[in-house]
């Protein structure tokens, strides 16, 4: 009787997959299809972890149960196991971190292919920020993704941040705020990726010391970088020239900013009550947004010699409505609520002033002078232009910042004239006139 040979049935793809899982991860891991219907015949992959005491835990992954996804399923088991072991997580918590970031068949082995999804989720979490800040963050996240794609691919947070610095810091001065803000945002992005999205822990940002190495040291001192103040005699001459040229509206804006030490954008929130000037808040950031509104700040003018009382006169003129701010400036103020930002008010003030020829001549004579120098001139007069110099605490309160900020920006101001005047005042005390 002849023997009848029969071929062994072909092994199903999922049987091969289960064998691979057992070989790579040991016993206690199983996968099967779940959720298939007549309408949707391809279900999802369910992963079950069975411990030695026979307790078990199961999760449904987002990977479809089909032969072409065998590699992705094997990778998913590895990812979830790593998350569980590295972070001491349950299977369910590990799956929450990993679920939304799986990218299908292209993700395999030790790779983490979820960076585009991490970026989208991170940016969505930042949507409450003002538009300009959010725009900066989007740029930095996009750059981080570019750095991640560069060759050789960064394999940890330290390498990524160094690659980021190499690619994008060419025009960023060493020690400058630009480098600091870039790296701070990249560090926040990486921390979010690991903590909220299941990225490998090796992508945590490096230590503060290593980040400071990338920021570097400033090549110029704080005093050298500080925008110079407009000196009293120059402010007086500027106001006189504006009057002579018939630029009354611009003169009102310049006078209010210079004599009251306002941020130019604060013209949008300047009010007058019972003859006194008050300004609201124009500085919005992640720490101040959503916080309880602070009371409006009282503002007082600091006189310029020979123009005593000019600040009070301009404030009352502004309050009366007889003289208005420039129309283009008023238009920007009217759009603040719609835009959700104040920067355009300050930018319009700067543009108006920078187009004025006498101001251009003043800038040519005083390198580094900017429209913001009008505000700095207020601090200069408070500390350097009177025998009764104002206490930094009072000046800081009038200018709307704390004493530490005030001293940081204005504490280092010296020039020959102020030094000579200080010594002269001292010597007059030692050798009184007529003694």
C-alpha positions, 0 to 999 in steps of 0.5 A: 500500500502506497504511503500518502504524503501530506504537506504540513500546513503553512504556519500562520503569521501570528503564530510566527509572531507569538514565537518571536515575542516569546523568544525576545521577551520570554513567557507571559506575553500574548497577543490576539485579535479583538474588535473585528466585525463584519463591517470592519473585519480587521480588528486591533491587537490586544496585548496581555501580560500574565505574571507567575501568580497567574494574574493578568492585565490586558490592553488594546493597542492601536495597531491593526491585526494584520500580517503587514503589521507583525513587525509593528506589533513586535515593536509595540510589545518591546516599547510597552515592556521598556516603559513598564520596567524603566518607569515602574508603570502598569501595563495600562499606564504604559499603553496610555503613554505609547498609544497615540504615538505608534506610527504603524509598520515604519516603527521598529526595534529601538526607534522612536518614530513618534516625534511629529505627534509629540510636537503636535500635542506639545504645541496644542498644550501651549495654545493659551499663550499669546500669539507671538510667544506661541510663534516662537515656540513653534519655530523652536519645536520645528528646529528640534524636529530638524535636528532629530532628523540630522545625521547621525541621528541624535540618540538622547537629549544631550546630543539633540540639544548640542546638534540644535546649537550647532545648526541654529546658533550661528547668529545667536550671540553667546550668553544672550537671551536668544540662546537661553530661550531657545534651549529652555523651550527645547528642554520643555519639549523634551521633558513633555515628550518623555513624561507625557508621550512615552519617549525614551528616558534618554531624551530627558534634557541634560543638566542645567550645567550642560545647558549653560555650556551651550548658552555660553558667556556674554562677550559684552557686559550688562552695562555695554548692552544696556540701551542708553538713556536719553539725557534731559537736555536732549529730551527737552530739545526734542520736545521743543523741536516737535512743537516747532514742527507742529508735530503736536500729537507725536509730541504728546506721545513722546512727552508722556513716555519720556516724562512718565517713564512709560513703556511705549505700549502702556500708552494703550492703558493710560487713564487719568482719574482725579488728575492722576495718571494710572496704567494697566498691565501690558506684559503677559507671559505664561506665569501671568496669564490667568493670574488675578489682575493687579491694580493699576499703577500710579505714574508720576512725572520726573521733571526736566530742568527748565521744563518744570510742570510739563509732565502734568500739563501733558497729562491733563491735555491728554485727559481733556481730549483736546490733544490726541495721540497720533492716529496710527497709534490710536488705531493700534490701541483700538485693535489690542483686544482683537489681537490679544497683544500690546506689542504692535502699539509699542512698535507703531510708537517706535516707527513714528519716532524713528521716521522723524528726522530730528530723532534720526539726528539725535540717534546719529549723535548717540550710538545705541539710542532707541525709542525705549531710551525715553523710558530709560531716561526717566530712571536716569533723571531719578538717580543722576539729575537731582541732589535729592536722588530718588530711592531705587524702590520708589523709582522701581514702583513708578516704573512698574517692576521690582527692585531687583529688576531695576538694579539689574538694568540701571544699577551700573549706570555711570559716566564722567558727568555723574561721577563728577557731580557725585564727588562735588556733592560729597565735597560740598558736604565736607567743606560747606560753602562759607566755612 
